[in-house]
Amino acid sequence: MKSRTPCLYLFFVVILGHGTKGVFELLSGWRRTRENLPFKDRVADAYSDVMVSYTMTSSLYFIAFGMGASPFTNIEAVKIFCQNMCVSILLNYFYIFSFFGSCLVFAGQLEQNRYHSIFCCKIPSAEYLDRKPVWFQTMMSDGHQHTSHHETNPYQHHFIQHFLREHYNEWITNIYVKPFVVILYLIYASFSFMGCLQISDGANIINLLASDSPSVSYALIQQKYFSNYSPVIGFYIYEPLEYWNGTVQEDLKTLSHGFNTVSWMEQYYQYLRVSNISATNKSDFISILQSSFLKKPEFQHFKNDIIFSKTGDENNIIASRMYLVARTSENTQREVVELLEKLRPLSLIQSIKFIVFNPTFVFMDHYGLSVTMPILISGFGILLMLILTFFLVIHPLGNFWLILSVTSIELGVLGLMTLWNVDMDCISILCLIYTLNFAIDHCAPLLYTFVLATEHTRTQCIKNSLQEHGTAILQNITSFLIGLVPLLFVPSNLTFTLFKCLLLTGSCTLLHCFVILPVFLTFFPPSKKHHKKKKRAKRKEREEIECIEIQENPDHVTAV
């Protein structure tokens, strides 16, 4: 059960991140609508404002995890996880599109008819509330008791919205802050690049064990004192051989070259030489082996390494085994994998039929493709994202900035998790796939709002973008990071790896959305000068029309 725990946590965290993103974006769109509109119009405005971008990001999620669930993925755990994620993304999307939208309609009806959203009772008048205690006023007030009419945009008074508009936007776009942000990004890029150069595969078995397991102590001691030796490799011959034949003996020596061997064959051949006994035919070889060699106490432990079969009065050796130990340098795991890559092809082309095996080879095979898999899936994901956004977005610079942002976040997570001693194992692969979608989910609305804005300056455009989407992004990432806290209390190294990767995913995305992009977008394309010219032309044209109207109708001035 412990081995499944990290994948289950990752599954719930991913669903939490994508689901809350849709909820917060739709709530933000709902709060931006005017309260004096009918609730049907408010829901329509909220859906038209949010669901296009949410549909695009959900499609990218589905495509990325769909590639992970395809036959191209030969890691079964990743495939099963991605299949479950595809189903969950679809259910999540239809939940936001249908049930949560219905809840907004119900809330709009209550608000329009001045009913309480929790207790569903009529909200008392302001005079009645003034005579009641403070706790009663707090519970039963709708927030508009001190005004004669509802404000057109009460969302402006939300504390996060107020902080972003009045304080943070002015601070992050300050000319004295920008150099420090550029230096911060250069430090971030340097550490990310340094980490990417140190990527290692995840063949370390310690990462697969519970942190309180006794096997962790054994593995640490083995790596500390005996890391110059490979695991004991079983060499199994599963066909009858003419062991007494000199050619067969030379072939076996060639296959075991470079290894320290623990073999009944070497001991038996040495025993024959020391005893000056000749066994060049089958009957003598097997007779001396059974009646003399295996009877001696120092060689009796080899009985389990030889399988005899009796046909009539004749004995045959149908299978046997020996053990190989390779002496390697400190980088044991890489060299053992290279030894396996040399030995296994020989089992297919040699005349001797054999297999080599050690239980740790299961994990080495499992992670042998760990470095290439995330690169392939992320590459296909970025390519499909380009194709999708090319048809959905008007401005091509929006695509360009989105690709740069996603690449920066992906490389940052990859490099920093390497510096944080995270290997490329199954969990880190899934987190890297998720990082691609998480970054798109949060950067895309901010970037496209900026690119399509029509304000005079880039600074004003980025302020409006943060004001429109910053609250939802901050709420979602905060909820996402809080949801990671329980992972710290699970005694599992894989779960701690999951915590590290997801913490880096949320932190790097938050850094780009609120620090790096707001600064870099103020002095890089797209330019907003053409919007300024258009507005000036429209203003001049409007002033000319007004002058003509005033000349034709002088009474218009007095009427005004």
NORFENWO-V290243 format. One record per residue. SS is DSSP state (a for helix, b for strand, c for the rest). NEAR is the number of other C-alpha atoms within 12 Angstrom. Layout:
SS_NEAR + SS_NEAR
This chain:
c_10 + a_20 + a_21 + a_22 + a_24 + a_39 + a_35 + a_26 + a_33 + a_43 + a_33 + a_24 + a_38 + a_45 + a_33 + a_29 + a_40 + a_44 + a_36 + a_35 + a_44 + a_41 + a_36 + a_34 + a_39 + a_39 + a_37 + a_39 + a_33 + a_38 + a_35 + c_33 + c_32 + c_27 + c_29 + c_20 + c_22 + c_19 + a_28 + a_24 + a_20 + a_33 + a_36 + a_25 + a_26 + a_33 + a_34 + a_20 + a_26 + a_37 + a_33 + a_25 + a_34 + a_37 + a_32 + a_31 + a_37 + a_40 + a_29 + a_39 + a_43 + a_34 + a_35 + a_40 + a_43 + a_33 + a_33 + a_38 + c_28 + c_22 + c_15 + c_20 + c_30 + c_22 + c_30 + a_18 + a_25 + a_41 + a_27 + a_26 + a_36 + a_37 + a_27 + a_26 + a_38 + a_30 + a_23 + a_27 + a_36 + a_27 + a_20 + a_31 + a_33 + a_21 + a_20 + a_31 + a_29 + a_18 + a_16 + a_26 + a_31 + a_20 + a_22 + a_32 + a_26 + a_23 + a_28 + a_32 + a_24 + a_23 + a_29 + a_25 + c_20 + c_26 + b_22 + c_24 + c_24 + c_17 + c_14 + c_16 + c_17 + b_18 + c_29 + c_22 + c_22 + a_19 + a_13 + a_15 + a_22 + a_18 + c_13 + c_17 + c_13 + a_12 + a_12 + a_16 + a_22 + a_17 + a_19 + a_29 + c_31 + c_29 + c_25 + c_24 + c_22 + c_15 + c_13 + c_10 + c_14 + c_20 + c_21 + c_18 + c_21 + a_24 + a_27 + a_23 + a_21 + c_20 + a_16 + a_25 + a_32 + a_21 + a_20 + a_31 + a_29 + a_20 + a_18 + a_24 + a_30 + a_25 + a_22 + a_33 + c_34 + c_21 + a_17 + a_13 + a_21 + a_25 + a_19 + a_19 + a_26 + a_24 + a_17 + a_19 + a_26 + a_17 + a_16 + a_26 + a_27 + a_20 + a_25 + a_30 + a_26 + a_22 + a_25 + a_26 + c_17 + c_22 + c_28 + c_29 + b_33 + c_33 + c_32 + c_34 + a_31 + a_30 + a_36 + a_36 + c_30 + b_26 + c_25 + c_17 + c_18 + a_13 + a_17 + a_21 + a_17 + a_17 + a_23 + a_20 + a_14 + a_20 + a_23 + a_15 + a_12 + c_22 + c_24 + c_21 + b_25 + c_33 + c_33 + c_24 + b_32 + b_30 + b_33 + b_27 + b_30 + c_22 + c_22 + c_24 + c_28 + c_27 + c_36 + c_28 + c_17 + a_16 + a_16 + a_20 + a_21 + a_18 + a_20 + a_33 + a_21 + a_16 + a_32 + c_30 + c_18 + c_16 + c_28 + b_22 + b_25 + b_24 + c_31 + a_28 + a_33 + a_24 + a_22 + a_32 + a_26 + a_16 + a_24 + a_22 + a_13 + a_11 + a_14 + c_10 + c_18 + c_22 + c_24 + c_20 + c_15 + a_21 + a_21 + a_21 + a_28 + a_32 + a_24 + a_26 + a_35 + a_24 + a_16 + c_21 + a_28 + a_25 + a_16 + c_17 + a_11 + a_15 + a_24 + a_20 + a_17 + a_27 + a_26 + a_16 + a_26 + b_30 + b_23 + b_23 + b_17 + b_12 + b_10 + c_7 + c_9 + b_14 + b_21 + b_27 + b_30 + b_23 + b_26 + b_31 + b_32 + b_35 + b_29 + b_31 + b_30 + c_30 + b_25 + c_23 + c_16 + c_18 + c_22 + a_26 + a_33 + a_26 + a_23 + a_35 + a_33 + a_21 + a_31 + a_31 + a_18 + a_19 + a_28 + a_21 + a_17 + a_22 + a_23 + a_14 + a_13 + c_18 + c_18 + c_28 + c_27 + b_29 + b_27 + b_34 + b_30 + c_23 + c_15 + a_26 + a_29 + a_19 + a_27 + a_33 + a_28 + a_29 + c_37 + c_29 + c_27 + a_32 + a_27 + a_22 + a_31 + a_39 + a_24 + a_22 + a_35 + a_36 + a_23 + a_24 + a_37 + a_35 + a_21 + a_28 + a_34 + a_27 + a_19 + a_22 + a_32 + a_21 + a_15 + a_20 + c_26 + c_15 + c_22 + a_22 + a_26 + a_32 + a_32 + a_25 + a_32 + a_39 + a_33 + a_28 + a_38 + a_40 + a_33 + a_36 + a_43 + a_44 + a_38 + a_41 + a_45 + a_46 + a_36 + a_36 + a_41 + a_31 + a_25 + c_26 + c_25 + c_39 + c_38 + b_40 + c_44 + a_46 + a_41 + a_45 + a_46 + a_47 + a_46 + a_49 + a_49 + a_46 + a_47 + a_51 + a_47 + a_45 + a_48 + a_48 + a_45 + a_49 + a_47 + a_44 + a_42 + a_41 + a_47 + a_37 + a_34 + a_39 + a_37 + c_25 + c_30 + c_26 + c_26 + c_23 + c_27 + a_34 + a_34 + a_28 + a_33 + a_46 + a_38 + a_33 + a_37 + a_42 + a_39 + a_40 + a_42 + a_40 + a_40 + a_40 + a_45 + a_36 + a_28 + a_36 + a_40 + a_25 + a_25 + a_34 + a_30 + a_20 + c_25 + c_33 + a_21 + a_19 + a_30 + a_23 + a_13 + c_23 + c_22 + b_29 + a_33 + a_39 + a_38 + a_36 + a_42 + a_42 + a_37 + a_34 + a_45 + a_47 + a_35 + a_39 + a_45 + a_43 + a_30 + a_41 + a_42 + a_33 + a_30 + a_42 + a_41 + a_36 + a_33 + a_36 + a_41 + a_41 + a_37 + a_32 + c_40 + c_28 + c_22 + c_19 + c_20 + c_30 + c_24 + c_27 + a_17 + a_17 + a_21 + a_18 + a_17 + a_16 + a_17 + a_16 + a_14 + a_14 + a_14 + a_14 + a_14 + a_14 + a_14 + a_14 + a_14 + a_17 + a_16 + a_14 + a_15 + a_17 + a_13 + a_12 + c_14 + c_14 + a_11 + a_14 + a_13 + a_8 + a_8 + c_8
